[in-house]
Amino acid sequence: MAEHDPNAPALFEVDALVAPSTGYMDLTDPRYAYMFGFVQADGHLSAGPGRKGRLSVEINVRDIAILREFQQLTPYNSSITERIRSTNFSERHHSAIWTVCSLEARSLINELGIPYGHKSRRITPPRVDFSARDYLRGVIDADGSVGITGQGFPFVSLTTASTAVGAYLCFYAKQVTGAQRYSKRNSRDGIYNVMYTMEAAVRLAEHLYYPGSLALHRKQKAAESVFAWQRPPGVKPRGKNRRWKPWEDEVLLRLDSADSASPELDRSVASCSVRLWRLKTGQIPAPADVTPSQ
């Protein structure tokens, strides 16, 4: 396929119009709660002159099915387009973009808690009644990860710049799993990295990715692999004064922050800091599937 000019017309475009519904963006509805969480984390609300503006969500084309779900849930004209462009991560990034231009739709989304312009640090959980587990699943689908580490251990994680969203996940997951986490910005880029592993990850994944829930297909499949995990014989629950395990090194490197890793690994900040420094300086070997950041 020839290189695609990002300013050229989309590869294809599909318009849809769904009959208006008074229940649109009712966040007590699990579908809209999920959609709102996903759009809040991965969408962009822009204003133009007069009544112009748009709500857009751009994701990897492999996940285009979720945009079609959003399109069907939205009682306003919307479109799905595709484009191929060069990014910092790939010379040929193929993405799909869902766009809604309706002023009425944009105003409602804005009132519910998605600000215009740059929003990563300003978003908060909804201030109206909402389905919490569906909202958080949407946020994690957009800005988090679910699955099994290279060492074979389950995890659920979220990376966010929002203090309110990070704190809310810690609060809510404590009620579900009993595991206490504290959201702290890492020193490198000021981002919160909240992670749950082992049995806590299994309980959280089972709660969030329940049967029939709206979700990215690949993350639903990854969650199912987490459901199936059982602690291997001989792998004891973590305790004090223990030797570092490869999976702990993997978590430490992925979080890249002693402050963030400390509550997750149940180790002191000082211990995590020293271990991270030794891993990154090559004094001890890093797990084979993780490259230490510089």
C-alpha positions in Angstrom: 0.0 0.0 0.0 1.4 3.5 -0.9 2.2 5.9 1.9 -0.9 7.9 2.9 -0.9 11.7 3.3 -2.5 12.5 6.7 -4.0 15.6 5.1 -5.5 13.7 2.2 -9.2 12.5 2.3 -9.9 9.5 4.5 -9.5 6.0 3.2 -13.2 5.6 3.7 -16.0 7.2 5.7 -19.2 5.8 7.1 -22.0 8.1 8.3 -24.7 7.0 10.7 -27.8 8.5 12.1 -29.6 6.8 15.0 -33.1 7.8 16.2 -32.7 10.3 19.1 -33.2 8.8 22.5 -33.8 10.6 25.8 -31.5 8.1 27.5 -28.4 9.3 25.6 -25.4 9.4 27.9 -27.3 8.3 30.9 -24.3 7.2 32.9 -26.3 4.7 35.0 -26.6 2.7 31.8 -23.5 0.4 31.7 -23.0 1.0 27.9 -22.9 4.8 28.3 -20.8 4.7 31.5 -18.2 2.6 29.6 -18.4 4.9 26.6 -17.9 8.0 28.7 -14.9 6.6 30.5 -13.3 5.6 27.2 -14.0 8.9 25.5 -12.9 10.9 28.6 -9.5 9.1 28.6 -8.9 8.7 24.9 -11.1 11.3 23.2 -10.6 15.0 22.3 -13.3 17.8 22.5 -12.4 20.8 20.4 -14.2 24.1 19.9 -14.4 26.1 16.7 -15.8 29.5 15.7 -19.5 29.9 16.3 -21.3 26.6 16.7 -18.4 24.6 15.1 -16.4 22.0 16.9 -16.1 18.3 17.2 -15.7 15.3 19.6 -13.2 12.8 18.2 -11.7 9.5 19.3 -8.7 8.1 17.4 -7.5 4.6 18.1 -5.6 1.8 16.4 -7.6 0.4 13.5 -7.5 -3.0 15.1 -10.0 -1.7 17.7 -12.4 -0.1 15.2 -15.3 -2.3 16.4 -15.6 -0.3 19.6 -16.0 2.9 17.6 -18.8 1.3 15.7 -20.5 0.5 19.0 -20.2 4.2 20.0 -21.6 5.2 16.7 -24.7 3.0 17.2 -25.1 4.4 20.8 -25.0 8.0 19.6 -28.3 9.6 18.3 -26.5 12.2 16.2 -24.7 12.2 12.9 -21.2 10.8 13.3 -18.5 9.3 11.0 -15.7 6.8 11.2 -12.7 7.4 9.1 -9.3 5.8 8.7 -5.8 7.1 8.1 -2.2 6.0 7.9 0.5 8.3 9.1 4.0 8.4 10.6 4.3 8.7 14.4 7.0 8.5 17.0 6.3 4.8 17.4 5.7 3.7 13.8 6.3 4.9 10.3 2.9 3.5 9.2 0.4 3.8 12.0 -3.0 2.8 10.8 -5.8 4.4 12.9 -9.5 4.8 13.0 -11.2 8.1 14.0 -14.8 8.5 15.2 -16.1 12.1 15.0 -19.3 13.8 16.2 -19.9 17.5 15.4 -23.3 18.1 16.9 -23.3 21.0 19.3 -26.0 19.4 21.4 -23.9 16.2 21.8 -20.7 18.2 22.5 -22.4 20.4 25.1 -23.8 17.3 27.0 -20.4 15.6 26.9 -18.8 18.8 28.2 -21.3 19.1 31.0 -20.7 15.5 32.1 -16.9 16.2 32.6 -14.9 16.2 29.3 -13.4 19.7 29.0 -12.5 21.3 25.7 -8.8 21.2 24.7 -6.0 19.6 26.6 -7.7 17.6 29.4 -5.4 14.8 30.7 -4.8 16.4 34.1 -8.3 17.9 34.4 -10.6 15.0 34.0 -12.5 13.6 37.0 -15.0 10.8 37.6 -18.6 12.0 36.7 -20.3 14.1 39.3 -23.7 12.5 38.5 -24.9 9.0 39.2 -22.9 6.5 37.1 -22.1 2.8 36.8 -18.6 2.8 38.4 -17.3 -0.5 37.2 -18.3 0.2 33.6 -16.8 3.7 33.7 -13.5 2.3 35.1 -13.4 -0.4 32.5 -13.7 2.3 29.8 -10.9 4.2 31.3 -8.7 1.1 31.6 -9.5 0.0 28.0 -8.3 3.4 26.8 -5.4 4.2 29.1 -4.6 0.9 30.9 -3.5 -2.7 30.5 -4.8 -6.1 31.4 -3.0 -9.4 31.0 -0.2 -11.7 32.0 3.4 -10.5 32.6 6.3 -12.1 30.8 6.9 -14.0 34.1 3.4 -15.5 34.0 1.7 -13.3 36.6 -1.6 -11.5 36.1 -2.0 -7.7 36.3 -4.4 -4.8 35.8 -2.9 -1.3 35.5 -3.8 2.2 34.6 -1.6 5.1 33.5 -3.2 8.5 33.9 -2.2 12.1 34.4 -5.4 12.8 36.3 -5.1 12.9 40.1 -8.9 12.4 40.5 -9.1 9.4 38.2 -6.0 7.7 39.8 -7.4 8.2 43.3 -10.8 7.0 42.3 -9.4 3.7 40.9 -7.5 3.2 44.2 -10.6 3.9 46.3 -12.9 1.7 44.2 -10.5 -1.2 43.7 -9.9 -1.3 47.5 -13.6 -2.1 48.0 -13.4 -4.9 45.4 -10.0 -6.5 46.1 -9.0 -5.4 49.6 -5.7 -4.3 48.1 -4.6 -0.8 49.2 -2.8 1.3 46.5 -1.7 5.0 46.6 -1.6 7.1 43.5 1.6 9.1 43.3 3.0 10.8 40.3 6.3 9.2 39.1 9.3 11.5 39.1 10.1 11.0 35.4 7.1 12.4 33.7 4.5 13.2 36.5 2.2 10.4 35.5 0.3 8.1 37.9 0.9 4.3 37.4 -1.5 2.2 39.4 -1.1 -1.5 39.2 -2.7 -4.6 40.7 -1.1 -8.0 40.4 -1.7 -11.6 41.5 -5.0 -12.4 43.3 -5.9 -8.7 43.4 -5.6 -8.4 39.6 -7.8 -11.5 39.2 -10.6 -10.2 41.5 -10.5 -6.7 39.8 -10.5 -8.1 36.3 -13.4 -10.5 37.1 -15.4 -7.5 38.5 -14.7 -5.1 35.6 -14.8 -7.5 32.6 -18.0 -9.3 33.5 -19.8 -11.5 30.8 -21.6 -9.4 28.2 -19.9 -6.2 29.1 -19.0 -3.7 26.4 -15.2 -3.7 26.0 -12.3 -3.9 23.6 -12.3 -7.4 22.2 -8.5 -7.9 22.8 -8.7 -6.7 26.4 -11.7 -8.9 27.1 -9.6 -11.8 25.9 -6.7 -10.7 28.0 -9.0 -10.4 31.0 -10.1 -13.9 30.4 -6.5 -15.1 30.6 -6.3 -13.3 34.0 -9.5 -15.1 35.2 -7.9 -18.4 34.5 -4.7 -17.7 36.5 -4.0 -19.7 39.6 -1.0 -19.2 41.9 1.6 -21.8 40.9 2.7 -24.3 43.5 5.6 -23.1 45.5 4.9 -19.4 44.7 4.1 -18.0 48.2 2.2 -14.8 48.9 4.6 -12.0 49.2 6.2 -11.4 52.5 8.8 -9.2 54.2 12.6 -9.6 53.9 12.4 -11.7 50.7 14.6 -12.0 47.7 13.7 -10.0 44.6 11.8 -12.1 42.0 12.0 -11.6 38.2 8.3 -10.6 38.1 8.9 -7.9 40.7 11.8 -6.5 38.6 9.5 -6.5 35.6 6.8 -4.5 37.5 9.5 -2.1 38.9 10.9 -1.4 35.4 7.5 -1.0 33.8 6.4 1.5 36.5 9.8 3.2 36.4 9.1 4.8 39.7 10.1 3.7 43.2 7.2 5.7 44.7 4.7 3.9 42.5 6.2 0.5 42.9 6.5 0.6 46.6 2.8 0.0 47.5 2.4 -2.5 44.6 5.4 -4.6 45.6 4.9 -4.1 49.4 8.5 -2.9 49.7 10.0 0.3 51.0 10.6 3.2 48.6 14.3 3.1 49.5 14.4 -0.6 48.6 12.7 0.0 45.3 14.8 3.0 44.5 18.1 1.0 45.0 16.8 -2.0 43.0 15.6 0.2 40.1 19.0 2.0 40.0 20.9 -1.3 39.9 18.6 -2.6 37.1 19.0 0.5 35.1 22.8 0.7 35.5 23.2 -2.9 34.6 24.6 -4.0 38.0 22.0 -6.8 37.9 20.4 -8.3 34.8 16.9 -7.0 33.8 14.1 -9.4 32.8 14.7 -10.5 29.2 11.4 -8.9 27.9 11.8 -5.5 29.6 14.3 -2.9 28.5 15.2 -0.4 31.2 14.5 3.2 30.3 17.3 5.7 30.6 
